[in-house]
């Protein structure tokens, strides 16, 4: 167990190197199972979820060599098809092995994945899609997937699930023929996986849209691939700069990834400038809510891409506590995402929780340090940002939950001037 101790009130300034996108790295690691040739993945973030995925791969018989932020993988011979239950329960991304493992080895056995407790996260879409591709699925205390009579299919997803789309695209890449996936997720990390599979030999059209057409092959090849930069991490550090009246530059950043973030953050008065391969806050930001037409209270709501990402909802709420005005937040994706606001209220935030999905925030509020616990990755980072701008000392328990998604965030913040200490 670990905790962060933060002395708030320090102005942050400097440059931050943005790591690889966590949500892209995890499916890209799973995709190495689709070929017996070497796969090299660069710019891999050194986070807990990646470590767990690499452990799972090694137990399946995959050769794993990690050097810095580059990992060499080779699934020349898959020695087992049953995933370690304890490791599965540590990460949500363990479900990403279902498609590629069953497609390559003929079967896969796993238990319900773990990860953040932010509400019910269905697996129905994964298994219904795999059944359409000719796989059989037995659901009990374990999930058993078998490759029976693989066949290309026309699949209409009942929800635009990111991990279900990734699972089905990977499975379809090893099913010869033309598979069409309607209502596919189109987040940047899904597109990154599709580009990787295309370079491995599959033919995929519609990348970046919600209609994917996959021309599967009997065999895929290896290669060298690079994880794109994490736009969620970039936005997190920009928010830290705004909350502390700081000057922050983040790079590298794919500007096309942050377009969907600009409008909601602009409602809070957070604007940034283009910098060399990145984004910058050059002067202290005046956070102020911009009302809708007719002086109506504005609303920030999340949804599947290109809507505002749910992963940034918690951070946006913290920004609103320091912005002059009132804002309504509508969390549509997960019914437990908003429960962390109780901690912000304890710190002095002016928040009304209407129901599990909606909160009204009025700012600015003077936050004060207190003793907190991180419930999940995104809420944990939001609480950490709140502590940076609060008066006094804050202690955040369960800091390792933040480590699951951010590589040594305490070191990065300390280099920017934050007073933060990790206590083990």
C-alpha positions, 0 to 999 in steps of 0.5 A: 500500500502507498499514499501521497502526501501533498502540501497544496498551494504550489504553482506548477510550471515546466514541461511534461513528457506525455507517456503512451496511451494506456488504453491503446497499449493494453489491446496492442499487447494482447494483439501479440497473440495473433502471430508467432512472429516477434512483435515490438511495441515502443512508447509503452507506459510503465504502469501497473496495468501494463505490468499485469498484462505482461505477467499474463502474457508470460504465463501463457508462454509468450516471451517478454523482454522489457527494456525501458519503454520498449517491449519485445514479445513473441508468442511463438508457441502458446503453452496454455489457454487459461488465464490466471484468475488472480491476475484477471481480477486485477485489471479490466483489460484481461478481457482483451485476451478472449478474442485473440487467444481463442482465435489463435489457440482455439480456446480461452478460459478466463474469469470476470475481469477486475479494474475500477469499480465505477458501475456495471461493465457488461460483457454481453457485447463481447460474447455475442459478437464472438458467437457471430464469428463462429465461437462458442461461449460458456458462461459460469464461474469461468468464461470458456470460449472455443473456436468452433466454425470460424466464419466472417459475419455482419455484427451490430453491437448493442453498445459502442463498447471500446473493449468489445470492439477491440476484442472482435476486431482482433478475433476477426483479423484471424477469421478469413473473409469479410467481417463488418462491425456496425456501431463500433467504438471509434476512440483513438485507441481503437484506431491505434489497434486497427492500424497495428492489425493492418500492418500485421496483415489484416485489411481494415477499412473505416478506421476512426469511424463506427463502421469497421470492415475487417478482411481477415487472414489465415496468418498475421505477421509481426512488426514494430509498433508505437503506442500513441501519446495519451491525451487523457494524461496530457489533459490531466497535466494541463488541468493541474497547471490551470488549477495552480495558476501555473504555466505548463507545456505537455508534449507530444500530443496528437492535436486531433485527439484533443479536439473533443476535449476543447469545447467542454474545457473551454466552458470552464475557461481553460484554453491552451495554445499549440506548442512544439508537438504539444500544448501549452498554458503560457500564463495563469488561467482565469477559470470562469464558466461560460453560460449557454445562450440566454444565460442558461446554466451549461452542461458537460456530458460524456458519451462514446467518442467523439463525445467528451470522454468519461475518463476526464469527467472527474477532472472536469468536475475539479476544475469546476470547483475553482471556476466562477459560475455554475455547471451541470455534469451528466455522467451517462456511461457509468453509474458509480463514477460520480461517487467520489464527489463526497470527498470533494465536498469534504474538502469544501467544494460546493456540489449538489449530487442530484442522482448517481449520474448528475452533479451541479457544481458552483465555484469558486470554492476554497478547498482545504486539505484533508485525508482521502482515499483514491477509489479508482484511477480517474477519481484518484487523479482528480483528488490529487489535482484538488489537493494541489490547489487546496490550502494545507496538507492532504493525504491520499491513501490507495495511491497504487490505484493511480499508478495503474494508469499514470507512470510515477505521476508524483515524480512528474508533479514534483519536477513541476514544483509540486510538494508531493511525497510518496509514502510506502 
